[in-house]
Structures are given as C-alpha cells and as structure tokens.
Amino acid sequence: MQSGQARLAIDCGSASTTGLLAWPDGSWSPLLFEGEPALPSAVLVADDGSILTGQQAWQAAVAQPQRFVPAPRRPADEQVSVAGTEVSAADLVAATLRRAVNEARRVAGGAVEDVRLVVPAGWGPRRRTWLRHAAHRAGLPQPRLVEAPVAVASHLLAGGVPLPVGSVIVVCDLGGGAEVSVLRRSPVGFEILSTLADPDAGGDAIDRALIAALSPTPAGAEAGEELALTASVRAAKHALAGHPAVTVPVPSGPAVVVNSLVLAQAARPVLERAARLVREAVAAAEVDPAAVAGLWCTGGTAQMPLVAEVMAETGLVPLLVQNPPLAAAHGAADAGSRSLGGRAEVVPEPLPTLRRAVAVTVPGFASLALVSHMLFTPVWSSAALGKWATLNWGELAMASVFAMLACLSAGTVLGSALASRTDTGLPLSPGAQVATGILTASWLGVAVACMYAVVGSQYIGTELGPFLRWSLLPIVPILLVAAVLAVIAVRQWRTPTGGWSQFLAFPVSSVVTATVGMMVIQWSVTADRWPHMLVWIDFGGRVGGLLLGIGVITAVVSRPILRLVLGVPFAILIAALASQQTTGVLAVLYAAAVGLWWLGRLWSRIIHPAPMVRPG
C-alpha cells in the first residue's frame, strides 16, 4: 500500500495514546507499541535530556521518580517541573506523538501526509493551537483536529449504527478522567449540545481507589514504590479483562490477589460519579432523556463490564462500542471519507483549474461594465427648479450582484487552492480554509457594492439613499446563503465533486447574456432617436430583453432541454416587458434568479447531497 494514500489518526489521551492507519480500500491497522494498541502517555526525562515514552518511562520511573511525568498533557503554555528544571509540556507530548508517527511510517512504508488528531470537545482555541505546535515539534504535517465525540459518532455511522438526522446521542469518554458530550445529528454533521468533564471520574481515580484498598501507602513511602505499585495495579486492571484473578506485587509487603469483585468495589464509586456527569450533561443540553438514542462509552476504562451496569442507572440505554480504546481514532480516520461499495474514498479539495480561475474575471468585468454604463448614460432633465438625472437602477443592481459573484468566485478559488496544499502552515482544516475564503469574499462584495453607491452618488450629485438601496438589497439573499455554505464547508467533511470552487461556479453564459441584454436595453433608452433609427432602436430594446430572459433561465435551469422549453416563452415575455420603466424590475428578477441558483447549491448540500467520489 502506498503511504501517501494512508490516513493517520492519533488519539493522544491523558492516560494513554492510541492510533491507527486507514487506507482508501477501507482497510485499517492499529498502531502497536510493544505489542499493545495503547501507548501510555506518561514520559520520563532522562539525565541527558532524552525523553522515554510508554512502558519504558514507567519502568525507569521506579529508579528516577523525580523525572517521571505521568500525565504530560497540560493546559496551554504550562511548564512542567522535572528534577528542578522547567520543561515545556508540548515537548513531552511531542515525544509521544513522535513515537506514534514513527510507528505509522514503519507500517505504511513511508511518510503519511494525511494526519488527524483527536481533541477533547471542551478544548478551546489556545489548547488546540498548543497541540498543533506539539505535532509540529514531533515532525507531523499540519494535522486536522477532530473532536473526540464527533469522531466516535462517525465511528458509529461507519459501523452501520442507524443515526438519522435529528438523533441525539451521548458519548462518555472514560480515559484517565471522564468527558461526557451530548450530540445531535444535523444534515451537515454532528452538533455538540453540551460537554462536561471530570478528571476524578475515570481510570486514574479507579487506580487510586484500588491502590488504597490493596495497600494504604504509609506516611514515609518512597515515590518509587508508589509508582511501582501504580504500574502493578494498572497491569492487573488490564489483565482482569481476561482472567478471573491476578496477583499484584506490593513493594512494601506480600503480594495481593485481586479479582473482579475487588476491582468492582473500587471502581463503582468512580463510575457512579461518571454516571452523574452523564445526567448533568443531558440536563445541560436541555434535551429529554427519553429522546436520547443511546449512550456510548469509549476509552480504556469502558472495557470494564461494570460500566454498562452503572450507566444503566442513568435511565439511558448503554450500548456497546466496538473496540472502545480505538473508537475515537477510528472515527477520526474515517472523517473526510465516504464509504462507496465497501471502499472508503478520501476526496481532497482539488486544485482549481486555469479555466476556472480565468472564469472568475467574467462577472468582475461585467460588473464594471454595467456600473460604468449606468454612470455615463443617464437621461438628464431640467426645469425651473433644477436639473436631475434618470438612471438605470437595474444596471446598478446587476453590477452589485456580479461584483458579489466575482468576489465569491475569487474567494472559493483562493480557498480551494490553499486547501489543496498540505504545506501552507495554516492552522485551519481544508474546509475551514474554503469557508474563510467564502466569508471574506462575501464582505468584500458588500464593500464593492457600497463603493458603487458612494461613487455613483458623488458622480451624479444626488443623495446616497437610492444608490445604497439598489446596490445592497439585491445581494442580501446571496450573502445569507453564502454564509450557510461557509458553515457547511467547515462542519461537513465530504468535499463536493470537483471541489468547492467548481461547485460554486456560477454559469458564465448567464452572466454574459444578462449583461449584454441590460446594456442593450439601456442603449435603446438613451440612443438618439432619429426617424430612420426608431425601428432599429425599439427592436434593439426587445433583443436586450430577450437576452436578459435567457440569462435568467440559464441561471435557474441547468438541463439543456428544460432551458429550451422554458427559455423561449420566458425570454419572449421579458422582451415584451423591456422598457425604461421596467429595468429595475427586470434587474430584481435577475437577482432573484441568482439567489435561487445559490439556494439550489444549498439544497444539494443539505437536503439531497449528490454522490461524491474521486473525479476520474
């Protein structure tokens, strides 16, 4: 298998780190560390500055407890004191990530470019940026961050769990602590309604309770002995999943036999605390517990049989997650892909074509032509009270619409070009880069429309109000739909066929015919009406209306046969209505057609998404 096609997902938890590689053919392989799929997140900083990870760190901790860091994942920018020396927590986490990526390279046979990191839902921008910095220090390419509960929900969907739009689920991540999230599936993905965390409701608290039950630590106990007992308890807890009883060596006394009953007695108070957290999260989400489709528990602690029994006391239905420790990593690896006939195809954002980039300029030039034609061809009238101009407000309205289309086209082309690259260094996902381009372009389009209004008002020498109305109101529907599509670009992992740039490419033929049609109508109104030219001028106005009608139909209807059937009578109707008094109405009609085109794009992404496969 080619390493460049693999997807690497890493779930760097507070207690342990898991990861897996997934390939386009749907196969996947967990990363193994000393034969185990979970790598302890603990590290030890050696005397020479090197960092030991996983079981190596735990083994060396008995002799050097002052250099041992059991949970290096800390708040952003927090320093860790190791043997009196301040060490960056990002460097410690980077060591664990480096070990995971080295194992991934070994399995994949080379570098892996598509990397996803699982993050807690409660992390804000600072901690997410901090993790990106740690990943950079570990030598990873720019990663995509996937929230843990969203990744688990994606894992459930990939496994065939029926979660229709509107379903509400609860995900309880039982790792070193507990994080409970309530999610609702929307047409564009999963929306997190609430998230609560408790560091004392997970595996670390169970370890402490079990240690206290087996061998209460005396007041003068050495730190090395405590760590040795903790390591023994962790190993015993893991072994009890497949054995009725295990022997735990105790450094300060005889070995102790531990069975599932002893473990359950130590774990029950901790799990009951996690169950209370589940009830509080559901209440914080303000959803009816009876409407919750199910409660799924993940993480290493979720493998205990007692978890399902305690969680049933919440009134929710606890359901089994396949391979709980790897659930979040599995879901993160599937994020951005779509299963087609058993194959998981990753559809990257394609680089916009040169033809598409050139097509961006068409609505821009059309906008400049229309606004210039309006300002240079007013009909001036004068009377005793003064002089005034009769303007073609339709040209201003259409110029603003085309300015908005030009800006949006340029924004999606630029955003898609950035999203198609992996070496940009931007701390944004490909979808976020496209969305940033859409939103930035939208406000640039508003700025251009306002500029048209101000320049027009100053040039003609009249009040600003009418110019603002005709330049801003026609673009409001486009602005609203573009904002929704930007949200979809961020929240939805799947990329449209051909990329967002091609998906949001407005028909150039509509722009050209509508522009020429409106300018011809204005020419018929302002041309010198010589007797031998009257017939041709009136005929030219009808031709302009005909072209404008064709532009409207070309925007609204995509199928050629329907364009022909609907376009002919509609274009004839518009040709009959074309006059100086109706140019504003015709422009509003065209702006409505553009708005319908954008609504059609929105409809196709939310209500009825088309199949999305790799082009070619």
C-alpha positions in Angstrom: 0.0 0.0 0.0 1.2 3.5 -0.7 2.0 5.6 2.3 0.8 8.8 0.6 -2.7 7.4 0.4 -2.9 6.4 4.1 -4.7 8.4 6.8 -3.1 8.5 10.3 -5.4 9.2 13.3 -3.9 9.6 16.8 -5.9 9.9 20.0 -3.4 11.4 22.5 -5.3 11.0 25.8 -4.3 11.9 29.3 -3.6 8.3 30.3 -2.9 6.5 27.0 -2.4 7.2 23.3 -3.8 5.1 20.5 -3.6 5.4 16.8 -4.4 3.7 13.5 -3.7 3.8 9.8 -6.6 3.7 7.3 -6.3 3.2 3.5 -8.6 4.1 0.7 -9.7 0.5 0.2 -11.4 0.5 3.6 -8.7 -1.5 5.4 -7.1 -0.2 8.6 -4.4 -1.3 11.0 -3.9 -0.2 14.6 -0.5 1.1 15.7 1.1 -1.4 18.1 3.6 -0.4 20.8 5.4 -3.3 22.4 2.6 -5.5 21.1 -0.2 -3.4 22.6 -2.6 -1.0 20.8 -2.4 1.6 23.7 0.8 3.5 24.5 0.9 5.0 28.0 1.1 8.8 27.7 3.5 9.1 30.6 7.0 10.2 29.8 10.3 10.3 31.7 13.0 13.0 31.1 16.4 11.3 31.3 19.6 12.9 32.7 20.8 13.6 29.1 17.6 15.3 28.1 16.2 12.5 26.1 12.6 11.5 26.7 11.4 8.0 27.3 7.8 7.2 26.5 5.3 4.5 27.2 6.3 1.4 29.2 9.9 2.4 29.1 9.0 5.5 31.0 7.1 3.5 33.7 10.0 1.1 34.1 12.6 3.8 34.5 10.3 5.7 36.9 10.9 3.4 39.8 14.6 4.4 39.9 14.0 8.1 38.9 10.6 9.1 40.1 11.5 12.8 40.2 12.0 12.7 36.4 8.7 11.0 35.7 5.6 12.8 34.3 2.5 10.6 34.4 0.2 13.0 32.5 2.1 15.4 30.3 -1.0 16.8 28.6 -1.4 20.1 30.4 -3.2 23.5 29.9 -1.6 25.5 27.1 1.7 27.1 27.8 2.1 25.4 31.2 5.6 24.4 32.1 6.4 21.1 33.9 9.0 20.9 36.6 11.2 17.8 36.1 14.0 17.4 38.7 14.0 21.1 39.4 14.1 22.0 35.7 11.2 23.6 33.8 10.3 21.6 30.7 7.7 22.5 28.1 4.7 20.2 28.2 4.5 20.5 24.4 7.9 18.9 24.1 6.8 16.0 26.3 3.6 15.4 24.3 5.6 15.7 21.1 7.8 12.8 22.2 4.7 10.5 22.4 3.4 11.8 19.1 6.8 11.2 17.5 6.8 7.6 18.7 3.3 7.2 17.2 4.3 8.7 13.8 7.5 6.7 13.6 5.4 3.5 14.1 3.0 4.7 11.4 5.8 5.3 9.0 7.1 1.8 9.6 3.7 0.3 9.0 2.9 2.5 6.0 6.4 2.1 4.4 6.9 5.9 4.2 5.7 9.3 5.3 2.0 9.8 5.9 0.7 13.2 4.8 -3.0 13.0 6.0 -2.9 13.3 9.8 -5.8 13.7 12.1 -5.5 14.3 15.9 -8.4 13.7 18.3 -9.0 16.5 20.8 -11.5 16.8 23.7 -14.6 18.7 22.8 -14.0 21.0 25.7 -10.7 22.3 24.4 -10.7 25.9 23.3 -8.6 27.6 20.6 -5.5 28.0 22.8 -5.2 24.3 23.7 -5.9 23.3 20.1 -3.1 25.6 18.9 -0.9 24.2 21.6 -1.5 20.6 20.3 -0.7 21.8 16.8 2.6 23.1 18.0 3.3 19.8 19.7 2.5 18.0 16.5 4.9 20.3 14.6 7.7 19.6 17.0 7.0 15.9 16.5 7.6 16.2 12.8 4.0 15.7 11.8 2.5 17.6 8.8 -0.3 20.1 9.5 -2.9 17.9 11.2 -6.7 18.1 11.1 -8.2 18.3 14.6 -11.3 16.1 15.1 -13.3 16.5 18.3 -13.5 13.2 20.2 -17.3 12.8 20.5 -17.7 13.7 16.8 -15.1 11.1 15.9 -16.9 8.5 18.0 -20.2 9.4 16.3 -18.5 9.0 12.9 -17.2 5.6 14.0 -20.8 4.6 14.9 -22.1 5.6 11.5 -19.3 3.8 9.7 -20.2 0.7 11.7 -23.8 0.8 10.5 -25.5 2.3 13.6 -28.7 4.0 12.4 -28.5 7.6 13.4 -31.0 9.6 11.3 -30.9 13.4 11.2 -32.3 14.8 14.4 -31.0 11.9 16.6 -29.5 12.8 20.0 -26.7 10.6 21.4 -24.4 10.7 24.4 -20.7 9.9 24.3 -18.9 9.2 27.5 -15.1 9.1 27.1 -13.7 7.1 30.1 -10.0 7.5 29.9 -7.8 8.9 32.7 -10.8 11.1 33.5 -14.3 11.4 32.1 -15.7 13.7 29.4 -19.4 13.4 28.5 -20.8 15.1 25.4 -24.4 15.3 24.1 -24.6 15.4 20.3 -27.4 15.9 17.8 -27.0 14.8 14.2 -27.8 17.6 11.8 -27.9 17.5 8.0 -24.3 18.7 7.9 -22.7 16.5 10.6 -22.9 16.3 14.4 -23.6 19.3 16.6 -22.3 19.2 20.2 -25.0 20.4 22.5 -23.1 20.1 25.8 -19.8 18.9 27.2 -18.8 18.3 30.8 -15.5 16.9 32.1 -14.4 15.4 35.5 -10.8 14.3 36.0 -11.8 12.2 39.0 -14.4 10.1 37.2 -12.1 7.9 35.1 -9.4 5.3 35.1 -6.9 7.3 37.2 -9.4 7.6 40.1 -10.1 3.9 39.9 -6.3 3.2 40.1 -6.1 5.3 43.2 -9.1 3.7 44.8 -7.7 0.2 44.1 -4.3 1.1 45.5 -5.9 2.4 48.6 -7.8 -0.9 49.0 -4.8 -3.1 48.5 -2.1 -1.3 50.3 -2.6 2.0 52.0 0.5 4.0 51.4 2.4 4.7 54.7 3.5 8.2 55.5 7.1 7.7 54.6 6.7 5.7 51.5 9.2 6.4 48.7 7.9 7.8 45.4 9.5 5.0 43.5 7.5 2.4 45.5 4.3 4.3 44.9 4.9 4.3 41.1 5.8 0.6 41.1 2.5 -0.2 42.9 0.6 2.1 40.5 2.2 0.3 37.5 1.3 -3.1 39.0 -2.3 -2.0 39.6 -2.7 -0.7 36.1 -1.4 -4.0 34.7 -3.7 -6.0 37.0 -6.7 -4.0 35.9 -5.9 -4.7 32.3 -5.3 -8.4 33.0 -8.6 -8.9 34.8 -10.4 -8.4 31.5 -9.4 -11.9 30.5 -8.6 -13.6 33.9 -10.8 -14.2 37.0 -8.0 -13.2 39.3 -4.4 -11.8 39.2 -1.6 -11.4 41.7 -0.4 -7.9 42.3 3.1 -7.5 43.8 3.3 -4.9 46.6 6.7 -3.3 47.1 6.2 -2.8 50.8 4.6 -6.2 51.6 3.4 -9.5 50.4 1.7 -9.9 47.0 -2.1 -9.5 46.9 -4.6 -11.4 44.9 -7.1 -9.2 43.1 -10.3 -10.5 41.5 -13.1 -8.8 39.6 -15.1 -8.3 42.8 -12.3 -6.2 44.4 -12.0 -4.2 41.2 -15.7 -3.6 41.1 -15.8 -2.4 44.7 -13.0 0.1 44.0 -14.5 1.2 40.6 -18.2 1.6 41.4 -18.0 4.9 43.3 -15.9 6.4 40.5 -18.2 5.1 37.8 -21.3 6.4 39.7 -19.6 9.8 39.6 -19.3 9.4 35.8 -22.9 8.4 35.6 -23.9 11.6 37.5 -21.8 13.5 35.0 -23.9 11.9 32.2 -27.1 13.1 33.8 -25.8 16.6 34.2 -24.6 16.8 30.6 -28.0 15.7 29.4 -29.7 18.3 31.6 -27.2 21.0 30.4 -28.1 20.1 26.8 -31.8 20.7 27.6 -32.9 17.5 25.9 -35.5 15.0 27.0 -33.6 11.8 28.3 -36.3 9.7 26.6 -35.3 11.2 23.3 -31.7 10.1 23.6 -31.0 7.3 21.1 -28.3 5.8 23.2 -25.3 6.2 25.5 -21.9 5.0 24.1 -18.9 4.7 26.4 -15.3 4.8 24.9 -11.8 4.8 26.3 -9.8 2.1 28.1 -12.0 2.1 31.2 -15.1 1.5 29.1 -14.0 -2.1 28.7 -14.9 -3.0 32.3 -18.2 -5.0 32.5 -19.3 -2.8 35.4 -19.6 0.2 33.2 -22.8 -0.9 31.4 -24.4 -1.8 34.8 -23.7 1.6 36.4 -24.5 3.6 33.3 -27.9 1.9 33.0 -28.8 3.6 36.3 -28.8 7.0 34.3 -32.1 6.0 32.6 -30.3 5.9 29.3 -29.6 2.9 27.1 -25.9 2.0 27.4 -24.7 0.5 24.1 -21.5 -1.3 23.2 -18.8 0.5 21.1 -16.7 -1.9 19.1 -13.1 -1.7 20.4 -13.7 1.3 22.8 -10.0 2.4 23.1 -9.7 2.8 19.3 -13.2 4.2 18.7 -12.2 7.9 18.5 -9.1 7.2 16.4 -11.1 5.0 14.0 -13.8 7.7 13.6 -11.2 10.4 13.1 -9.5 8.3 10.4 -12.8 7.9 8.6 -13.6 11.7 8.8 -13.4 13.2 5.3 -14.2 9.9 3.6 -17.4 8.3 2.2 -18.0 4.6 2.0 -18.9 3.5 -1.5 -19.4 -0.2 -2.0 -17.2 -1.0 0.9 -14.5 1.4 -0.2 -13.7 4.5 1.8 -12.7 7.2 -0.7 -10.9 10.3 0.6 -11.8 13.2 -1.6 -9.3 16.0 -1.2 -10.0 19.6 -2.2 -8.9 19.6 -5.9 -6.7 22.4 -7.2 -8.9 24.8 -9.2 -8.2 24.6 -13.0 -6.8 27.5 -15.0 -10.1 27.8 -16.9 -11.9 28.1 -13.6 -9.5 30.8 -12.4 -10.0 32.8 -15.7 -13.8 32.4 -15.5 -13.6 34.4 -12.2 -12.9 37.5 -14.1 -16.1 37.4 -16.2 -18.5 38.6 -13.6 -15.9 41.2 -12.4 -15.6 42.7 -15.9 -19.4 42.5 -16.3 -19.9 44.4 -13.0 -17.5 47.2 -14.1 -19.1 47.5 -17.5 -22.6 47.8 -16.1 -21.8 50.4 -13.4 -19.8 52.4 -15.8 -22.5 52.3 -18.4 -25.1 53.5 -15.9 -22.9 56.4 -14.8 -22.1 57.5 -18.3 -25.6 57.2 -19.8 -28.0 59.0 -17.5 -31.1 60.8 -19.0 -30.8 64.4 -17.8 -33.9 66.6 -17.4 -34.2 70.2 -16.3 -36.9 72.6 -15.2 -37.2 75.8 -13.4 -36.4 74.1 -10.1 -33.2 72.5 -11.3 -31.6 69.6 -13.1 -31.9 65.9 -12.4 -30.9 62.6 -13.9 -33.0 59.5 -14.6 -30.7 56.5 -14.0 -31.0 52.8 -15.0 -31.1 51.4 -11.4 -31.3 47.9 -12.9 -27.7 48.3 -14.2 -26.5 49.3 -10.6 -28.4 46.3 -9.1 -26.9 43.8 -11.5 -23.5 45.4 -11.2 -23.6 44.8 -7.4 -24.8 41.2 -8.0 -22.0 40.5 -10.4 -19.5 42.1 -8.0 -20.6 39.8 -5.3 -20.4 36.8 -7.6 -16.9 37.8 -8.7 -15.7 38.1 -5.1 -17.2 34.8 -4.1 -15.7 33.1 -7.1 -12.3 34.5 -6.3 -12.7 33.6 -2.7 -13.6 30.0 -3.4 -10.8 29.6 -5.9 -8.2 31.0 -3.5 -9.6 29.0 -0.6 -9.6 25.8 -2.7 -6.1 26.5 -3.9 -4.9 26.7 -0.3 -6.9 23.7 0.8 -5.4 21.6 -1.9 -2.0 22.1 -0.5 -0.5 20.5 2.7 2.4 22.8 3.1 0.6 26.1 3.8 1.3 26.1 7.5 -2.2 27.5 8.2 -3.7 26.2 11.5 -7.0 25.5 9.6 -8.6 22.4 8.1 -9.2 22.4 4.3 -12.9 23.1 4.9 -12.1 26.0 7.2 -9.8 27.5 4.6 -12.6 27.3 1.9 -15.1 28.8 4.4 -12.7 31.6 5.3 -12.4 32.4 1.6 -16.2 32.4 1.2 -16.8 34.7 4.2 -14.0 37.1 3.3 -15.2 37.3 -0.3 -18.8 38.0 0.9 -17.8 41.0 2.9 -15.5 42.2 0.1 -18.6 42.0 -2.2 -20.5 44.1 0.2 -17.7 46.7 0.3 -17.6 46.9 -3.5 -21.4 47.4 -3.7 -21.1 50.2 -1.1 -18.3 51.7 -3.1 -20.5 51.7 -6.2 -23.2 53.5 -4.3 -20.9 56.2 -2.9 -19.1 56.8 -6.2 -22.4 57.0 -8.1 -23.9 59.4 -5.6 -20.9 61.7 -5.8 -20.6 61.5 -9.6 -24.3 62.2 -10.3 -24.5 64.7 -7.5 -27.6 63.3 -5.7 -28.4 61.7 -2.4 -26.9 58.4 -1.3 -30.0 56.6 -0.2 -31.3 55.3 -3.6 -27.9 54.1 -4.6 -27.5 52.1 -1.4 -30.9 50.5 -1.8 -30.3 49.4 -5.3 -26.7 48.2 -4.7 -27.2 46.4 -1.3 -30.7 44.9 -1.2 -30.3 42.6 -4.3 -27.2 40.9 -2.8 -28.7 40.2 0.6 -30.1 36.7 -0.3 -26.8 35.7 -1.8 -24.9 36.9 1.3 -27.1 34.8 3.6 -26.9 31.6 1.5 -23.1 32.0 1.2 -22.8 32.3 5.0 -24.7 29.0 5.4 -22.5 27.3 2.8 -19.4 28.5 4.6 -20.7 26.8 7.8 -21.2 23.6 5.8 -17.7 23.8 4.4 -16.4 23.8 7.9 -18.7 21.3 9.5 -19.0 18.8 6.6 -16.1 16.5 5.9 -17.0 15.5 2.4 -15.8 17.6 -0.5 -18.1 18.1 -3.5 -17.1 16.6 -6.8 -14.6 18.8 -8.4 -14.1 20.8 -5.2 -15.9 23.8 -3.7 -14.5 26.1 -6.4 -16.2 24.2 -9.2 -19.3 23.6 -7.1 -19.9 27.3 -6.5 -19.0 28.3 -10.1 -21.9 30.5 -11.4 -22.8 29.9 -15.1 -20.7 32.3 -17.2 -23.2 32.1 -20.0 -25.8 33.6 -17.8 -23.5 36.5 -16.8 -22.6 37.3 -20.4 -26.2 37.2 -21.8 -27.7 39.2 -18.9 -25.0 41.9 -19.0 -25.3 42.4 -22.8 -29.1 42.3 -22.5 -29.3 45.0 -19.8 -26.8 47.2 -21.7 -28.7 46.9 -24.9 -31.9 47.9 -23.1 -30.2 51.0 -21.7 -28.8 51.8 -25.2 -32.4 51.6 -26.6 -33.5 54.1 -24.0 -30.7 56.6 -24.4 -29.8 56.4 -28.1 -30.5 59.4 -30.4 -33.9 58.7 -31.8 -33.6 59.7 -35.4 -36.6 58.9 -37.6 -34.8 56.3 -39.7 -33.4 54.6 -36.4 -36.7 54.3 -34.4 -37.5 50.8 -35.6 -34.0 49.5 -35.0 -33.7 51.1 -31.6 -37.0 49.6 -30.4 -36.0 46.3 -31.9 -32.7 46.5 -30.0 -34.6 47.0 -26.7 -36.6 43.8 -27.4 -33.4 41.9 -28.2 -31.9 43.2 -24.9 -34.9 41.9 -23.0 -34.7 38.6 -24.9 -31.0 38.2 -23.8 -31.8 39.1 -20.2 -34.6 36.5 -20.2 -32.1 33.9 -21.5 -29.7 34.9 -18.7 -32.4 34.3 -16.1 -33.3 30.9 -17.4 -29.7 29.9 -17.7 -29.1 30.7 -14.1 -32.2 28.9 -12.8 -32.4 25.8 -15.1 -29.4 23.5 -15.7 -30.7 20.9 -18.1 -30.4 21.9 -21.8 -33.8 20.6 -22.8 -35.6 22.5 -20.0 -33.7 25.6 -20.8 -35.0 25.4 -24.4 -38.6 24.6 -23.3 -38.8 27.2 -20.6 -36.4 29.7 -22.0 -38.1 30.6 -25.3 -41.5 31.7 -23.9 -39.9 33.4 -20.8 -37.4 35.3 -23.0 -40.2 36.5 -25.2 -42.1 37.7 -22.2 -39.1 39.6 -20.8 -38.6 41.1 -24.3 -42.1 42.4 -24.3 -41.7 43.9 -20.9 -38.4 45.6 -21.5 -38.6 49.4 -21.3 -37.1 52.3 -19.4 -39.7 52.0 -16.6 -39.1 48.2 -16.1 -35.3 48.0 -16.0 -35.3 47.9 -12.2 -37.9 45.2 -12.1 -36.0 43.1 -14.6 -32.8 43.5 -12.6 -34.6 42.4 -9.4 -35.9 39.4 -11.3 -32.4 38.5 -12.4 -31.1 39.0 -8.8 -33.8 36.6 -7.6 -32.7 34.1 -10.2 -29.1 34.3 -8.9 -30.5 33.9 -5.3 -32.4 30.8 -6.5 -29.2 29.4 -8.0 -27.4 29.8 -4.6 -30.4 28.2 -2.8 -30.1 25.3 -5.3 -26.5 24.9 -4.2 -27.5 24.9 -0.6 -30.3 22.4 -1.2 -28.0 20.0 -2.9 -25.6 20.1 0.1 -28.2 19.8 2.9 -31.3 18.1 1.7 -30.2 15.9 -1.2 -26.4 15.6 -1.3 -25.2 14.2 -4.6 -22.8 11.2 -4.7 -19.3 12.5 -4.1 -16.5 10.3 -5.5 -13.0 11.0 -6.6 -13.1 12.6 -10.1 -11.9 10.4 -12.9 
